[in-house]
Amino acid sequence: MTFRERDIAEGFEEHKLDALFLDVSNPRDYLSQIHAALAGGSFFGSILAPTNQVINLVTDLQSSDFGLIEMEELPLGRYKTVSA
């Protein structure tokens, strides 16, 4: 696997991807770059913490050419480690 560093705003070198996952604070700023990199029927995922970011992203995805939009909440659980 080759790793490259590039500004997302410039777009992705890869195209017709099966899936794209971004962990950035405001993925809605890059929807056109994401759409251009994905093949039709592909998957896009993002991690967002504040609810307002989730609402804004879902709203923008609905207004763009994205379909089958789903949102899942993943609860965080903390575990205490114990030495034996």
C-alpha positions in Angstrom: 0.0 0.0 0.0 1.3 3.4 -0.9 0.7 6.4 1.4 0.5 9.9 0.0 -0.1 13.2 1.8 -2.4 15.6 -0.1 -4.9 18.4 0.7 -8.4 16.9 0.4 -9.6 20.1 -1.1 -7.5 19.3 -4.2 -9.5 16.1 -4.6 -8.3 12.5 -4.5 -5.9 10.9 -7.0 -8.0 7.7 -6.9 -11.3 7.3 -8.7 -14.0 4.7 -8.9 -13.4 3.7 -5.3 -15.6 1.1 -3.7 -15.6 2.9 -0.4 -14.2 6.1 1.1 -13.9 6.8 4.9 -13.0 10.2 6.2 -12.2 11.2 9.8 -12.2 15.0 9.4 -14.0 17.6 11.4 -16.2 18.9 8.6 -16.5 16.3 5.8 -19.4 18.3 4.2 -16.8 20.7 2.9 -15.5 17.9 0.7 -18.6 16.3 -0.7 -17.8 17.1 -4.4 -14.3 15.6 -4.0 -15.8 12.5 -2.3 -18.4 12.1 -5.0 -15.8 12.4 -7.7 -13.6 9.7 -6.1 -16.4 7.1 -5.6 -17.8 4.7 -8.2 -21.6 4.6 -8.5 -23.2 2.6 -5.7 -20.1 2.9 -3.5 -20.0 3.7 0.2 -18.9 6.8 2.2 -18.4 6.8 5.9 -17.4 9.5 8.4 -16.9 9.8 12.2 -18.6 12.8 13.7 -18.9 13.6 17.4 -21.3 16.6 17.8 -24.9 16.0 16.8 -25.1 19.2 14.9 -22.2 18.0 12.6 -24.2 14.8 11.9 -27.4 16.7 11.1 -25.5 19.1 8.8 -23.7 16.2 7.0 -26.9 14.2 6.5 -28.8 17.3 5.2 -26.0 18.1 2.7 -25.8 14.4 1.6 -29.6 14.5 1.0 -29.2 17.7 -1.1 -26.3 16.2 -3.1 -26.2 13.1 -5.4 -25.9 10.6 -2.5 -28.5 8.0 -1.7 -29.3 5.3 0.9 -28.1 7.6 3.7 -27.9 6.0 7.1 -26.6 7.2 10.5 -25.4 5.0 13.4 -24.5 6.0 16.9 -21.7 4.0 18.4 -21.7 4.1 22.2 -18.4 4.5 23.9 -17.7 2.1 26.8 -14.8 2.3 29.2 -13.2 -0.8 30.7 -10.9 -1.0 33.7 -8.0 -3.3 33.2 -7.0 -5.5 36.0 -3.7 -7.2 36.4 -3.8 -10.9 37.4 
